[in-house]
Amino acid sequence: MTEPIEIVVVGAGPGGLSAALAAAQAGARVALVDNNRQPGGQYFRQPAREFRGAASPHQRQGADLWQRVQAAGVHWWAETTAWGAAETRVLTLAGNHAPSSIQPPAIILATGTYERTVAFPGWTLPGVMTAGAAQTLLKEQHLLPGKKILLVGTGPLQLVLAAELVRAGAHVVAVLEGAPIFQKGAAHLGSLWGQWERVVEGASSWLTLASHAVPYRTSWGIVAANGNRQVAGATIARLDAAWQPVAGSEEQIACDTICLGYGFIPFTALAQLLGAQMTWQPELGGDVPTRDANLQTSAPGVYAVGDGAGIGGAALAQVEGEIAGIAAAAQLGHHADTAAQKIQALLPRLTRERQFQKMYAALFTPGAGLDTLARDETILCRCEEITQADVRRAIALGANSAGEVKSITRGGMGDCQGRMCSHLLAHAIARETQQTLAQVGRVRPRPPLFPTPIPVLGQVQAARAEESLR
């Protein structure tokens, strides 16, 4: 009889892979869950198996880490979605390689993020996509997202993606960085000490853009995407300190593709369903779970690591994964006598990466002006086609919280379950009612968190009914 799984790690990105490896090497029986068919997450995303060719440095790093995870005996549940959870530390899963539900002694959440969208006139036109979508097309499918590409947003990902697109043969018409990084960056140079891989990657990307004469503008952003059935261009403008377009600075730029990269929002739905206490920390991306020194949340036996617990990048996710994997295994009796010493040895890396995290937040957290781009007819919730005017009408009827607006408009009830729109709706409510985002509140996630086959839902319901009869 196979021994039961002791630790389930949800998410096979840098944090999840590192957590699974550390826990398995400590002697725990570990299962790794991810809804992709290959491990790696966005950062280590591997080419599709159908493609062969040279791998990028990040892809090689991810492949090496995955080989170590396999060698440690971790169970791999690929193409498996964790679509629900309960405070009794139960995960409900949908996939051919995993049980429909599992209640392990420990869970490590490495759920990552989803990209922050910005609503502006034309943002739903074909040809507008997130930077992550463009990167997935390029890394996994070896496809260019368009012919004349404009990158708009903030953060080093935009610079790196632009260089990757140029090297792949794309025509990048410009990169617009919303932050005034040249004015603010000097104060944070010390945080780059020890981040040599990032420095080299950034310098290489910069040189690539310069050698191809790609304009790189700071304190610039998008006002509108232009076109009828497809993006034909964009209206751009200089941004003030609040990231609001400066009147009179507007320009027109021709393009057929717009890649938006305005940062990330931690995916915390599973943590909330598992009973973890949340705190509002905008510098980390929004709502994040509270954690102790070993990265355990307020829910016993539930750990959270990586960007899903606060935006910090792949290197931070990896060291957090190692700490959580060691701590979770020790909690179950595996090498508990040496766990504290091993975690202590990781603290210098953790400190260095958290310093970088603070620098990143100080430089690249978008300003409130982004939320003024939408017009009454601009769609905020794409699944349910809820416009800004619909939100205003709900507020006129007396709604003043995220939950109340959701009940009236159905905003956030579509396939994405609010991942694309919940922050847009919350910011609109806060602006219209003159409340803080904390006062507007969050909409509690409800399973299924992702589209789930009806037979899977039936299996879980039947199992619960059987359990209630015992």
C-alpha positions as CSV (number, residue, x, y, z in Angstrom):
1,M,0.0,0.0,0.0
2,T,1.3,3.4,-1.0
3,E,2.1,5.6,2.0
4,P,-0.1,8.7,2.2
5,I,1.1,12.1,1.0
6,E,2.2,14.3,3.9
7,I,2.8,17.7,2.1
8,V,0.9,19.0,-0.9
9,V,2.7,21.9,-2.7
10,V,0.3,23.9,-5.0
11,G,2.2,25.6,-7.8
12,A,5.2,24.4,-9.7
13,G,7.0,27.7,-10.2
14,P,10.3,28.7,-8.6
15,G,8.8,28.8,-5.1
16,G,6.8,25.5,-5.4
17,L,9.7,23.6,-7.0
18,S,12.1,24.8,-4.2
19,A,9.6,23.9,-1.5
20,A,8.9,20.5,-2.9
21,L,12.6,19.7,-3.2
22,A,13.5,20.9,0.3
23,A,10.6,19.0,1.9
24,A,11.3,15.8,0.0
25,Q,15.0,16.0,0.8
26,A,14.1,16.2,4.4
27,G,12.3,12.9,4.1
28,A,8.6,14.0,3.7
29,R,6.3,12.4,1.1
30,V,5.4,15.3,-1.2
31,A,3.0,15.9,-4.1
32,L,3.4,18.8,-6.4
33,V,0.2,20.2,-8.1
34,D,0.1,22.4,-11.1
35,N,-2.5,23.0,-13.8
36,N,0.2,23.1,-16.6
37,R,1.5,20.0,-18.2
38,Q,5.1,21.1,-17.5
39,P,6.6,22.5,-14.4
40,G,8.4,25.8,-14.2
41,G,5.7,28.5,-13.8
42,Q,6.0,31.7,-15.7
43,Y,9.6,32.4,-14.8
44,F,11.0,29.0,-15.7
45,R,8.4,28.3,-18.4
46,Q,9.6,25.5,-20.7
47,P,9.1,25.3,-24.4
48,A,6.2,23.1,-25.5
49,R,7.4,19.5,-25.9
50,E,6.7,19.7,-29.6
51,F,9.4,22.3,-30.0
52,R,13.1,21.7,-29.9
53,G,15.8,24.3,-29.9
54,A,18.1,26.4,-27.7
55,A,16.7,27.1,-24.2
56,S,17.1,30.4,-22.4
57,P,19.2,30.6,-19.2
58,H,16.0,30.7,-17.1
59,Q,14.6,27.7,-18.9
60,R,17.9,25.8,-18.3
61,Q,17.8,26.8,-14.6
62,G,14.2,25.5,-14.3
63,A,15.0,22.3,-16.1
64,D,17.9,21.6,-13.7
65,L,15.7,22.3,-10.7
66,W,13.0,20.0,-12.0
67,Q,15.5,17.2,-12.4
68,R,16.5,17.5,-8.8
69,V,12.8,17.5,-7.7
70,Q,12.2,14.3,-9.7
71,A,15.3,12.7,-8.2
72,A,14.0,13.5,-4.7
73,G,10.9,11.4,-5.4
74,V,8.3,14.1,-5.5
75,H,4.9,13.0,-6.9
76,W,4.0,15.1,-9.9
77,W,0.3,15.9,-10.5
78,A,0.4,17.7,-13.8
79,E,-2.6,19.3,-15.5
80,T,-4.3,19.3,-12.1
81,T,-6.3,22.3,-10.9
82,A,-6.8,23.1,-7.2
83,W,-10.2,24.6,-7.6
84,G,-11.4,24.8,-4.0
85,A,-10.4,24.4,-0.4
86,A,-11.9,24.3,3.1
87,E,-10.6,25.4,6.5
88,T,-10.3,21.8,7.5
89,R,-7.1,21.8,5.3
90,V,-8.9,20.0,2.5
91,L,-8.0,20.7,-1.2
92,T,-10.3,19.8,-4.0
93,L,-8.6,18.9,-7.2
94,A,-9.4,18.3,-10.9
95,G,-6.9,16.3,-12.9
96,N,-6.2,12.8,-14.2
97,H,-3.2,12.2,-11.9
98,A,-4.7,13.4,-8.5
99,P,-7.5,12.4,-6.1
100,S,-10.6,14.6,-6.3
101,S,-9.9,15.8,-2.8
102,I,-7.0,15.4,-0.3
103,Q,-6.5,16.4,3.4
104,P,-2.7,16.4,3.9
105,P,-1.1,17.3,7.2
106,A,0.6,20.3,5.5
107,I,0.0,22.4,2.5
108,I,2.5,24.8,0.9
109,L,0.9,27.4,-1.3
110,A,3.1,28.7,-4.1
111,T,0.2,30.0,-6.2
112,G,1.9,32.9,-7.8
113,T,0.1,35.9,-9.3
114,Y,-2.1,37.1,-12.0
115,E,-1.3,40.3,-14.0
116,R,-2.7,43.6,-13.0
117,T,-4.9,44.9,-15.8
118,V,-5.7,48.5,-16.5
119,A,-9.0,49.7,-18.0
120,F,-8.8,52.4,-20.6
121,P,-10.7,53.1,-23.9
122,G,-10.0,50.2,-26.3
123,W,-8.3,47.9,-23.8
124,T,-10.7,45.0,-24.9
125,L,-9.7,45.3,-28.6
126,P,-8.0,42.3,-30.2
127,G,-4.3,43.0,-30.1
128,V,-4.2,44.2,-26.5
129,M,-2.7,41.6,-24.2
130,T,-0.7,41.3,-21.0
131,A,3.0,41.0,-21.0
132,G,2.7,37.5,-19.5
133,A,0.6,36.4,-22.4
134,A,3.2,37.7,-24.9
135,Q,6.0,36.0,-23.0
136,T,4.1,32.7,-22.9
137,L,3.6,32.8,-26.7
138,L,7.3,33.5,-27.1
139,K,8.7,31.0,-24.6
140,E,6.4,28.1,-25.0
141,Q,5.0,28.3,-28.6
142,H,7.9,30.3,-30.2
143,L,5.3,32.8,-31.6
144,L,5.5,36.5,-31.9
145,P,2.4,38.3,-30.5
146,G,2.3,40.8,-33.4
147,K,4.2,42.7,-36.1
148,K,4.5,46.2,-34.6
149,I,4.5,45.9,-30.8
150,L,4.1,48.6,-28.2
151,L,5.0,47.7,-24.6
152,V,3.4,49.8,-21.9
153,G,3.6,49.4,-18.1
154,T,6.2,49.3,-15.4
155,G,9.0,47.1,-14.0
156,P,12.0,45.2,-15.4
157,L,9.8,42.6,-17.0
158,Q,8.9,45.1,-19.7
159,L,12.5,45.7,-20.5
160,V,13.4,42.0,-20.6
161,L,10.4,41.1,-22.6
162,A,11.1,43.9,-25.1
163,A,14.6,42.6,-25.6
164,E,13.4,39.0,-26.0
165,L,10.9,40.1,-28.7
166,V,13.6,42.1,-30.5
167,R,16.0,39.1,-30.5
168,A,13.1,36.9,-31.8
169,G,12.7,39.3,-34.8
170,A,9.8,41.5,-33.6
171,H,9.5,45.2,-34.4
172,V,9.1,46.9,-31.0
173,V,8.0,50.4,-31.7
174,A,8.6,51.7,-28.2
175,V,8.7,50.7,-24.5
176,L,6.8,53.1,-22.2
177,E,7.8,52.9,-18.5
178,G,5.4,54.6,-16.2
179,A,7.8,55.1,-13.3
180,P,10.3,58.0,-13.2
181,I,13.1,55.4,-12.6
182,F,16.0,57.7,-13.6
183,Q,14.9,60.3,-11.0
184,K,14.1,57.8,-8.2
185,G,16.5,54.9,-9.0
186,A,19.7,56.4,-7.6
187,A,18.4,56.2,-4.0
188,H,18.0,52.4,-4.4
189,L,21.3,51.4,-6.1
190,G,22.5,49.7,-2.9
191,S,19.7,47.1,-3.1
192,L,21.3,45.9,-6.3
193,W,24.4,44.7,-4.5
194,G,24.6,40.9,-4.9
195,Q,21.9,40.9,-7.6
196,W,24.4,40.4,-10.3
197,E,22.3,38.1,-12.4
198,R,19.5,40.7,-12.5
199,V,22.0,43.5,-13.2
200,V,23.5,41.6,-16.2
201,E,20.1,40.6,-17.5
202,G,18.9,44.2,-17.3
203,A,22.1,45.6,-18.9
204,S,21.9,43.1,-21.7
205,S,18.3,43.9,-22.4
206,W,19.1,47.6,-22.4
207,L,21.9,47.2,-24.9
208,T,19.7,45.1,-27.1
209,L,17.0,47.8,-27.3
210,A,19.7,50.5,-27.8
211,S,21.3,48.5,-30.7
212,H,18.0,48.3,-32.4
213,A,17.1,52.0,-31.7
214,V,14.0,51.1,-29.7
215,P,12.7,54.1,-27.9
216,Y,12.5,53.7,-24.1
217,R,10.5,56.4,-22.4
218,T,10.1,56.8,-18.6
219,S,7.1,58.5,-17.1
220,W,5.0,57.7,-20.1
221,G,1.9,55.6,-20.5
222,I,-1.1,54.7,-22.6
223,V,-4.3,56.8,-22.7
224,A,-6.3,54.7,-25.3
225,A,-6.0,51.9,-27.8
226,N,-7.2,52.9,-31.2
227,G,-8.9,50.8,-33.9
228,N,-12.2,49.3,-34.9
229,R,-11.9,45.5,-34.9
230,Q,-8.2,45.4,-34.2
231,V,-5.6,47.6,-32.6
232,A,-4.3,50.1,-35.2
233,G,-2.4,52.4,-32.9
234,A,-2.4,54.0,-29.4
235,T,-2.7,57.3,-27.8
236,I,0.1,57.8,-25.3
237,A,1.0,60.6,-23.0
238,R,3.5,61.8,-20.4
239,L,2.5,60.9,-16.8
240,D,2.7,63.1,-13.7
241,A,3.8,62.0,-10.3
242,A,0.4,60.3,-9.7
243,W,0.6,58.5,-13.1
244,Q,-2.2,60.6,-14.5
245,P,-1.8,61.7,-18.2
246,V,-0.4,65.2,-18.6
247,A,-2.9,67.3,-20.6
248,G,-1.4,68.4,-23.9
249,S,1.3,65.8,-24.0
250,E,-0.7,63.2,-26.0
251,E,0.9,61.5,-29.0
252,Q,-0.3,59.0,-31.6
253,I,1.8,55.9,-32.2
254,A,1.2,53.2,-34.9
255,C,1.1,49.6,-33.7
256,D,-0.9,46.4,-34.1
257,T,-0.2,44.9,-30.7
258,I,-0.1,46.4,-27.2
259,C,1.5,44.5,-24.4
260,L,0.5,45.7,-20.9
261,G,2.7,45.0,-17.9
262,Y,1.5,47.0,-14.9
263,G,2.6,44.6,-12.3
264,F,1.0,41.7,-10.5
265,I,-1.6,40.8,-7.9
266,P,-1.0,37.8,-5.5
267,F,-3.4,34.9,-6.1
268,T,-4.6,34.3,-2.5
269,A,-8.0,32.7,-3.0
270,L,-6.8,29.3,-1.8
271,A,-5.2,30.9,1.3
272,Q,-8.5,32.6,2.1
273,L,-10.5,29.5,1.7
274,L,-8.1,27.6,3.9
275,G,-8.7,30.2,6.7
276,A,-5.5,32.2,6.5
277,Q,-5.7,35.7,7.9
278,M,-5.1,38.4,5.3
279,T,-3.6,41.9,5.5
280,W,-3.7,44.8,3.0
281,Q,-0.2,45.6,1.8
282,P,-0.3,47.5,-1.5
283,E,3.5,47.5,-1.7
284,L,3.3,43.7,-2.0
285,G,0.5,43.7,-4.5
286,G,-2.6,44.0,-2.3
287,D,-4.1,41.4,0.1
288,V,-1.5,38.9,1.3
289,P,-1.6,36.2,4.0
290,T,0.1,36.9,7.4
291,R,3.0,34.6,8.0
292,D,5.3,33.7,10.8
293,A,9.1,33.4,10.6
294,N,8.8,29.9,9.0
295,L,6.3,31.3,6.5
296,Q,3.3,29.4,8.0
297,T,0.0,31.3,7.8
298,S,-2.4,31.7,10.6
299,A,-4.1,28.5,9.4
300,P,-2.2,25.7,11.1
301,G,-0.2,23.6,8.6
302,V,-0.7,26.0,5.7
303,Y,2.4,27.8,4.4
304,A,2.5,30.4,1.7
305,V,5.6,31.3,-0.4
306,G,6.6,33.4,-3.4
307,D,4.7,36.0,-5.2
308,G,1.4,34.5,-4.1
309,A,2.3,35.8,-0.6
310,G,3.7,39.2,-1.8
311,I,5.3,40.3,-5.0
312,G,9.1,39.7,-4.7
313,G,10.4,37.8,-7.7
314,A,11.7,34.4,-8.4
315,A,14.8,34.5,-6.2
316,L,12.8,35.4,-3.2
317,A,10.2,32.8,-4.0
318,Q,13.0,30.1,-4.2
319,V,14.5,30.9,-0.8
320,E,11.0,31.2,0.8
321,G,10.2,27.8,-0.7
322,E,13.3,26.2,0.8
323,I,12.4,27.6,4.3
324,A,8.8,26.5,4.1
325,G,9.7,23.1,2.8
326,I,12.2,22.5,5.6
327,A,9.8,23.9,8.3
328,A,6.8,21.9,7.1
329,A,8.8,18.7,7.0
330,A,10.2,19.4,10.5
331,Q,6.7,20.0,11.8
332,L,5.9,16.4,10.7
333,G,9.0,15.0,12.4
334,H,11.4,14.9,9.5
335,H,14.9,16.2,10.7
336,A,13.3,18.5,13.2
337,D,16.6,18.6,15.1
338,T,18.5,20.3,12.3
339,A,15.7,22.4,10.7
340,A,16.4,25.5,12.7
341,Q,20.1,25.5,11.7
342,K,19.2,25.0,8.0
343,I,16.7,27.8,8.1
344,Q,19.2,30.1,9.9
345,A,21.7,29.5,7.1
346,L,19.1,30.7,4.5
347,L,18.4,34.0,6.3
348,P,21.1,36.1,4.6
349,R,19.7,35.2,1.2
350,L,16.2,36.0,2.5
351,T,17.3,39.4,3.8
352,R,19.0,40.3,0.5
353,E,16.0,39.3,-1.5
354,R,13.6,41.2,0.7
355,Q,15.7,44.3,0.3
356,F,15.3,43.9,-3.4
357,Q,11.6,43.5,-2.9
358,K,11.4,46.8,-1.1
359,M,13.3,48.5,-3.8
360,Y,11.1,47.0,-6.5
361,A,8.0,48.2,-4.6
362,A,9.3,51.7,-4.2
363,L,10.2,52.1,-7.8
364,F,7.5,50.2,-9.7
365,T,4.2,50.4,-7.7
366,P,1.7,52.1,-10.1
367,G,0.1,55.4,-9.1
368,A,-3.6,56.1,-8.6
369,G,-3.8,58.0,-11.9
370,L,-4.1,54.7,-13.8
371,D,-7.5,54.3,-12.4
372,T,-8.8,57.5,-14.0
373,L,-8.3,56.3,-17.6
374,A,-11.6,54.5,-17.9
375,R,-14.7,56.2,-19.2
376,D,-18.4,55.5,-18.5
377,E,-18.6,53.1,-21.5
378,T,-15.3,51.4,-20.6
379,I,-15.8,47.7,-19.6
380,L,-14.3,46.8,-16.2
381,C,-15.5,43.2,-16.0
382,R,-15.0,41.5,-19.3
383,C,-16.7,38.2,-18.5
384,E,-20.0,39.9,-17.6
385,E,-19.5,43.0,-19.7
386,I,-19.9,45.4,-16.7
387,T,-19.0,49.0,-17.5
388,Q,-17.9,51.8,-15.3
389,A,-21.4,53.3,-15.7
390,D,-22.9,50.0,-14.4
391,V,-20.8,50.4,-11.2
392,R,-21.9,54.0,-10.8
393,R,-25.5,52.9,-11.1
394,A,-25.0,50.2,-8.5
395,I,-23.5,52.9,-6.2
396,A,-26.5,55.2,-6.8
397,L,-28.8,52.3,-5.6
398,G,-26.9,52.3,-2.3
399,A,-24.1,49.8,-2.9
400,N,-20.8,50.9,-1.3
401,S,-18.7,47.8,-0.9
402,A,-17.2,45.3,-3.3
403,G,-19.6,42.6,-2.2
404,E,-22.7,44.8,-2.7
405,V,-21.6,45.9,-6.2
406,K,-20.9,42.3,-7.1
407,S,-24.4,41.3,-6.0
408,I,-26.1,44.0,-8.1
409,T,-24.0,43.9,-11.2
410,R,-22.6,40.4,-11.3
411,G,-19.1,41.9,-11.7
412,G,-16.6,39.2,-10.8
413,M,-18.9,36.3,-11.3
414,G,-17.6,35.2,-14.7
415,D,-15.1,32.5,-15.7
416,C,-12.1,34.4,-14.3
417,Q,-13.9,34.7,-10.9
418,G,-12.6,38.3,-10.5
419,R,-9.0,37.7,-11.3
420,M,-9.1,40.2,-14.2
421,C,-11.6,42.7,-12.8
422,S,-11.9,42.6,-9.0
423,H,-9.2,45.3,-8.5
424,L,-10.7,47.4,-11.3
425,L,-14.1,47.3,-9.6
426,A,-12.7,48.0,-6.1
427,H,-10.7,51.0,-7.3
428,A,-13.8,52.3,-9.1
429,I,-15.9,51.9,-6.0
430,A,-13.3,53.6,-3.8
431,R,-13.0,56.5,-6.2
432,E,-16.8,57.0,-6.6
433,T,-17.6,56.6,-2.9
434,Q,-14.4,58.4,-1.6
435,Q,-13.5,55.4,0.5
436,T,-10.2,53.6,1.0
437,L,-9.7,50.2,-0.6
438,A,-9.7,48.7,2.8
439,Q,-13.2,50.2,3.4
440,V,-14.4,48.9,0.1
441,G,-13.3,45.4,1.2
442,R,-12.7,42.3,-0.7
443,V,-15.0,39.8,-2.3
444,R,-14.6,36.4,-0.6
445,P,-13.6,33.8,-3.2
446,R,-16.0,30.9,-3.8
447,P,-15.2,27.6,-5.3
448,P,-14.9,26.6,-8.1
449,L,-12.1,29.1,-8.5
450,F,-11.6,27.9,-12.0
451,P,-13.9,26.4,-14.7
452,T,-14.3,22.8,-13.5
453,P,-15.9,19.8,-15.2
454,I,-19.3,19.0,-13.8
455,P,-18.4,15.3,-13.2
456,V,-15.6,16.5,-10.9
457,L,-18.0,18.6,-8.9
458,G,-20.3,15.6,-8.7
459,Q,-17.6,13.4,-7.4
460,V,-16.8,15.8,-4.6
461,Q,-20.5,16.2,-3.7
462,A,-21.0,12.4,-3.6
463,A,-17.9,12.0,-1.4
464,R,-19.2,14.6,1.0
465,A,-22.6,13.0,1.1
466,E,-21.1,9.6,1.8
467,E,-19.0,11.1,4.6
468,S,-22.0,12.7,6.2
469,L,-23.7,9.3,6.5
470,R,-20.9,7.7,8.4
